[in-house]
Amino acid sequence: MTPELGVIEGYFGRPWRHTDRQQVMSQLREMGYAFFHFAPKADAFLRRRWREPHPGAALAELTELSAHCRSLGLRFGLGLSPYELYRDFSAPAKAAFIDKVRLLDAIGIDDLAILFDDTRGDVPDLAAREAEIVHTAMANTRASRVFMCPTYYSDDSMLDVVFGARPAGYLNDLGRRLDPRVHVYWTGEEICAREYSPGHLARVGEALRRKPTLWDNYPVNDGPRMSRHLHLRGFTGRPSTIGPHIAAHAINPALQPHLSLIPAATLVASYRDGPAYCYMNAFKAAACATAGQELAGMLETDLHALQDRGLDQLGEDLDRLRQRYAAVVHPVAAEVLRWLEGSDTVDGWVEDA
């Protein structure tokens, strides 16, 4: 069983270029992906500056992207992170939130995602506060589907370390309070899950009183360490047997849009092929379809260097690889070259800059 597949553009770092995003959306739709949610952490007007409207040029691009997705038959959504709104949802704050929801509606959205990730959550009635905000969004949006991402979107204890200890019974309380129509994003047993199992997903579904929508943090490579690696290999640890336990499966892509197409295609193959799935064969087929046979062969040869060794361990191979990919005229080769030149690292990048 293949669940509904989608993309949640929810990474830290430099957002994709508008033209690249359009091209990649077209190719993802051809693969069978059904929805795209725009929520890059760099978009301050969806995060810390959420009360402000998008500037004219950014608004025009989002409107054009919405129309492009709809022309493809791809559902388009926006991810709004109303920064710490749960701390003060008084009448003025509620009015500002409703105004923002209506501004996003005007762009043309099929899905609206209210995202509470990456903020402190150590308050006892957190689930009740978040449910109230989500229900306010539902009552005021024209989007036909509403998603939410909990503050504690994984079992990973790192969330408690960074954002404060999660309230007791948080996930069960959230599931009990949320309207059954709300879709809930979940990243798994870890923030960047190595695998998903039917047992884990069944337990989460029971707590939430609905099947979770996976926010799969692969092939994303947005952290200070991860950005120094290219995530190209085919998906592993996502057996087709998880399909009946999830509402949908969305991937958080890499900083490199065209390279993200390679692992994205292997997820389709994983569900399609079931027990017969072979992740390296799927990688080879996807790389060839995305980049052509010659460039795909280069990526396969250099896979260990690009994904496992990473930028800091290339040593004297770095110049050789730069020359190798500079000689190829292709968007995929250009992205590898840009990464080799250190242009995609997020070391000095600040959220909402």
Stockholm file with secondary structure:
# STOCKHOLM 1.0

chainA/1-353         MTPELGVIEGYFGRPWRHTDRQQVMSQLREMGYAFFHFAPKADAFLRRRWREPHPGAALAELTELSAHCRSLGLRFGLGLSPYELYRDFSAPAKAAFIDKVRLLDAIGIDDLAILFDDTRGDVPDLAAREAEIVHTAMANTRASRVFMCPTYYSDDSMLDVVFGARPAGYLNDLGRRLDPRVHVYWTGEEICAREYSPGHLARVGEALRRKPTLWDNYPVNDGPRMSRHLHLRGFTGRPSTIGPHIAAHAINPALQPHLSLIPAATLVASYRDGPAYCYMNAFKAAACATAGQELAGMLETDLHALQDRGLDQLGEDLDRLRQRYAAVVHPVAAEVLRWLEGSDTVDGWVEDA
#=GR chainA/1-353 SS CCCEEEEEECCSSSCCCHHHHHHHHHHHHHHTCCEEEECCTTCGGGTTTTTSCCCHHHHHHHHHHHHHHHHHTCEEEEEECCTTGGGCCCHHHHHHHHHHHHHHHHHCCSEEEEECTTSCCCCTTHHHHHHHHHHHHHHHCCCSEEEEECSSCBSCTHHHHHHCCCCTTHHHHHHHHSCTTCEEEECBSSTTCSCCCHHHHHHHHHHHTSCCEEEECCSCCCSTTGGGSCCCSCCCSCCGGGGGGCSEEEECCCSSHHHHHHHHHHHHHHHHHGGGCCHHHHHHHHHHHHHCHHHHHHHHHTHIIIIIICGGGCTTHHHHHHHHHHTCCSHHHHHHHHHHTTTTCCTTCCTTC
#=GC SS_cons         CCCEEEEEECCSSSCCCHHHHHHHHHHHHHHTCCEEEECCTTCGGGTTTTTSCCCHHHHHHHHHHHHHHHHHTCEEEEEECCTTGGGCCCHHHHHHHHHHHHHHHHHCCSEEEEECTTSCCCCTTHHHHHHHHHHHHHHHCCCSEEEEECSSCBSCTHHHHHHCCCCTTHHHHHHHHSCTTCEEEECBSSTTCSCCCHHHHHHHHHHHTSCCEEEECCSCCCSTTGGGSCCCSCCCSCCGGGGGGCSEEEECCCSSHHHHHHHHHHHHHHHHHGGGCCHHHHHHHHHHHHHCHHHHHHHHHTHIIIIIICGGGCTTHHHHHHHHHHTCCSHHHHHHHHHHTTTTCCTTCCTTC
//
